[in-house]
Amino acid sequence: MSYRYDIRLSGSGGQGLILMGIILAEAIGIYDGKCVAQTQSYGPEARGGSSKAEVVVSDAEIDYPKALKLDLLLAMNQKSCDDYYMDLKPEGILIVDSTFVKQLPTPRAYQIPFTRIAREKLKREMVANIVALGAISKLAPIVSSKAIEAAVLARVPKGTEKLNRDALKAGMTAAQKVKKISFPNTPAGFEDEDT
Protein backbone atom coordinates (compact mmCIF):
# COMPACT_ATOMS: atom_id res chain seq x y z
CA MET A 1 0.00 0.00 0.00
CA SER A 2 1.35 3.40 -0.95
CA TYR A 3 1.93 6.21 1.51
CA ARG A 4 -0.31 9.29 1.36
CA TYR A 5 -0.04 12.58 3.27
CA ASP A 6 -2.92 15.09 2.96
CA ILE A 7 -2.40 18.80 3.67
CA ARG A 8 -4.94 21.64 3.75
CA LEU A 9 -3.84 25.28 3.97
CA SER A 10 -6.87 27.37 4.90
CA GLY A 11 -7.87 30.90 5.75
CA SER A 12 -9.41 33.86 3.98
CA GLY A 13 -8.87 35.35 0.55
CA GLY A 14 -5.91 37.72 0.44
CA GLN A 15 -3.75 35.68 2.83
CA GLY A 16 -1.77 34.08 0.00
CA LEU A 17 -2.99 30.51 0.54
CA ILE A 18 -3.13 29.57 -3.15
CA LEU A 19 0.48 30.73 -3.62
CA MET A 20 1.43 28.79 -0.47
CA GLY A 21 -0.10 25.62 -1.91
CA ILE A 22 1.73 26.04 -5.22
CA ILE A 23 5.07 26.70 -3.51
CA LEU A 24 4.64 23.77 -1.11
CA ALA A 25 3.69 21.42 -3.96
CA GLU A 26 6.68 22.56 -6.03
CA ALA A 27 9.04 22.16 -3.06
CA ILE A 28 7.83 18.60 -2.43
CA GLY A 29 7.52 17.55 -6.07
CA ILE A 30 10.31 19.35 -7.90
CA TYR A 31 12.94 19.78 -5.20
CA ASP A 32 12.27 16.78 -2.92
CA GLY A 33 11.21 14.49 -5.80
CA LYS A 34 8.00 13.03 -4.34
CA CYS A 35 4.65 12.49 -6.09
CA VAL A 36 2.38 15.46 -5.42
CA ALA A 37 -1.01 16.88 -6.43
CA GLN A 38 -2.21 20.41 -5.65
CA THR A 39 -5.76 21.81 -5.77
CA GLN A 40 -7.37 25.02 -4.57
CA SER A 41 -10.72 26.66 -4.01
CA TYR A 42 -11.96 30.01 -2.80
CA GLY A 43 -15.24 31.76 -2.17
CA PRO A 44 -16.80 34.26 -4.59
CA GLU A 45 -15.36 37.18 -2.62
CA ALA A 46 -11.81 38.00 -3.69
CA ARG A 47 -10.68 39.24 -0.28
CA GLY A 48 -12.11 38.09 3.02
CA GLY A 49 -13.97 35.03 1.69
CA SER A 50 -12.90 31.48 2.47
CA SER A 51 -9.83 30.20 0.68
CA LYS A 52 -8.00 26.89 0.78
CA ALA A 53 -5.25 25.07 -1.02
CA GLU A 54 -4.63 21.36 -0.72
CA VAL A 55 -1.48 19.36 -1.31
CA VAL A 56 -1.49 15.57 -1.48
CA VAL A 57 1.86 13.80 -1.22
CA SER A 58 2.59 10.15 -1.94
CA ASP A 59 5.39 7.75 -2.77
CA ALA A 60 3.30 6.47 -5.69
CA GLU A 61 1.03 7.94 -8.38
CA ILE A 62 -1.88 9.85 -6.83
CA ASP A 63 -5.28 8.65 -8.00
CA TYR A 64 -7.42 11.25 -6.19
CA PRO A 65 -6.00 14.80 -5.94
CA LYS A 66 -8.19 16.24 -3.18
CA ALA A 67 -7.30 15.96 0.52
CA LEU A 68 -9.53 13.49 2.39
CA LYS A 69 -8.48 12.87 6.01
CA LEU A 70 -5.91 15.52 6.85
CA ASP A 71 -2.43 14.80 8.17
CA LEU A 72 -1.77 18.54 8.40
CA LEU A 73 -4.17 21.46 8.73
CA LEU A 74 -2.94 25.05 8.64
CA ALA A 75 -5.64 27.48 9.80
CA MET A 76 -4.83 31.14 9.20
CA ASN A 77 -8.15 32.32 10.71
CA GLN A 78 -10.78 31.16 13.23
CA LYS A 79 -13.40 30.20 10.64
CA SER A 80 -11.08 27.83 8.79
CA CYS A 81 -10.01 26.23 12.08
CA ASP A 82 -13.66 25.71 13.05
CA ASP A 83 -14.72 24.50 9.58
CA TYR A 84 -11.91 22.04 8.87
CA TYR A 85 -10.73 20.69 12.22
CA MET A 86 -13.07 17.69 11.97
CA ASP A 87 -11.26 16.60 8.78
CA LEU A 88 -7.97 16.24 10.70
CA LYS A 89 -6.83 12.72 11.59
CA PRO A 90 -6.55 12.05 15.35
CA GLU A 91 -2.75 12.06 15.06
CA GLY A 92 -2.74 14.92 12.53
CA ILE A 93 -0.88 18.19 12.96
CA LEU A 94 -2.85 21.39 13.57
CA ILE A 95 -0.96 24.65 13.01
CA VAL A 96 -2.79 27.94 13.60
CA ASP A 97 -2.03 31.62 13.15
CA SER A 98 -2.52 32.67 16.76
CA THR A 99 -2.86 36.29 15.58
CA PHE A 100 -6.42 35.37 14.51
CA VAL A 101 -7.20 31.92 15.97
CA LYS A 102 -8.12 32.32 19.64
CA GLN A 103 -10.38 29.30 20.29
CA LEU A 104 -8.64 25.98 19.78
CA PRO A 105 -10.52 22.71 19.33
CA THR A 106 -7.63 20.77 20.90
CA PRO A 107 -4.65 21.47 23.17
CA ARG A 108 -2.51 19.60 20.60
CA ALA A 109 -2.05 22.57 18.29
CA TYR A 110 0.94 24.62 17.29
CA GLN A 111 0.10 28.28 17.89
CA ILE A 112 2.36 30.67 16.01
CA PRO A 113 1.43 34.32 15.32
CA PHE A 114 2.41 34.30 11.62
CA THR A 115 0.70 37.59 10.78
CA ARG A 116 2.08 39.37 13.84
CA ILE A 117 5.61 38.10 13.06
CA ALA A 118 5.28 39.36 9.48
CA ARG A 119 3.91 42.71 10.63
CA GLU A 120 6.33 43.36 13.52
CA LYS A 121 9.58 41.63 12.57
CA LEU A 122 9.46 41.98 8.80
CA LYS A 123 7.28 45.13 8.51
CA ARG A 124 5.26 43.44 5.73
CA GLU A 125 2.06 41.63 6.71
CA MET A 126 1.80 40.16 3.22
CA VAL A 127 4.63 37.66 3.92
CA ALA A 128 2.71 35.90 6.72
CA ASN A 129 2.12 33.03 4.28
CA ILE A 130 5.87 32.60 3.76
CA VAL A 131 6.44 32.72 7.53
CA ALA A 132 3.88 29.89 7.78
CA LEU A 133 5.68 27.86 5.08
CA GLY A 134 8.90 28.13 7.08
CA ALA A 135 7.10 26.81 10.14
CA ILE A 136 5.53 23.93 8.19
CA SER A 137 8.98 22.85 6.98
CA LYS A 138 10.05 22.40 10.62
CA LEU A 139 6.82 21.01 12.11
CA ALA A 140 5.77 18.53 9.42
CA PRO A 141 7.88 15.60 8.26
CA ILE A 142 6.94 16.21 4.64
CA VAL A 143 9.24 18.79 3.07
CA SER A 144 12.89 19.70 3.56
CA SER A 145 13.97 23.21 4.49
CA LYS A 146 16.24 23.34 1.44
CA ALA A 147 13.38 22.46 -0.89
CA ILE A 148 10.98 25.01 0.60
CA GLU A 149 13.59 27.78 0.30
CA ALA A 150 14.37 26.88 -3.32
CA ALA A 151 10.67 26.82 -4.22
CA VAL A 152 9.97 30.16 -2.50
CA LEU A 153 12.89 31.90 -4.20
CA ALA A 154 11.81 30.51 -7.60
CA ARG A 155 8.26 31.93 -7.17
CA VAL A 156 8.55 35.32 -5.45
CA PRO A 157 8.83 38.58 -7.41
CA LYS A 158 12.34 39.75 -8.29
CA GLY A 159 13.70 42.10 -5.66
CA THR A 160 11.81 40.45 -2.77
CA GLU A 161 14.13 37.48 -2.30
CA LYS A 162 15.74 38.76 0.90
CA LEU A 163 12.39 39.65 2.47
CA ASN A 164 10.99 36.22 1.65
CA ARG A 165 14.11 34.38 2.82
CA ASP A 166 13.91 36.32 6.10
CA ALA A 167 10.20 35.43 6.38
CA LEU A 168 10.98 31.72 5.89
CA LYS A 169 13.71 31.83 8.51
CA ALA A 170 11.42 33.67 10.97
CA GLY A 171 8.83 30.90 10.53
CA MET A 172 11.43 28.18 11.04
CA THR A 173 12.71 29.86 14.20
CA ALA A 174 9.18 30.31 15.59
CA ALA A 175 8.38 26.65 14.84
CA GLN A 176 11.47 25.39 16.64
CA LYS A 177 10.43 27.38 19.71
CA VAL A 178 6.96 25.78 19.86
CA LYS A 179 7.97 22.27 18.81
CA LYS A 180 7.10 20.37 21.98
CA ILE A 181 4.93 17.55 20.73
CA SER A 182 6.65 14.44 19.45
CA PHE A 183 5.05 13.05 16.33
CA PRO A 184 4.39 9.41 15.45
CA ASN A 185 7.07 7.71 13.38
CA THR A 186 7.22 8.97 9.85
CA PRO A 187 7.38 6.40 7.02
CA ALA A 188 10.83 6.00 5.44
CA GLY A 189 11.68 8.60 2.84
CA PHE A 190 9.55 11.35 4.35
CA GLU A 191 11.93 12.69 7.01
CA ASP A 192 13.26 16.25 6.95
CA GLU A 193 16.97 15.61 6.60
CA ASP A 194 17.98 18.76 8.41
CA THR A 195 16.04 18.42 11.65
Secondary structure, DSSP 8 states (H G I E B T S, - for coil): ---EEEEEEEEETTS-HHHHHHHHHHIIIIIS--EEEEEEEE-SSSSSSEEEEEEEEESS--S--S--SEEEEEESSHHHHHHHGGGEEEEEEEEEETTT--S-S-S-EEEE-HHHHHHHTSS-GGGHHHHHHHHHHHHSTTS-HHHHHHHHHHHS-TT-HHHHHHHHHHHHHHHHHH--S------TT-S-TT-
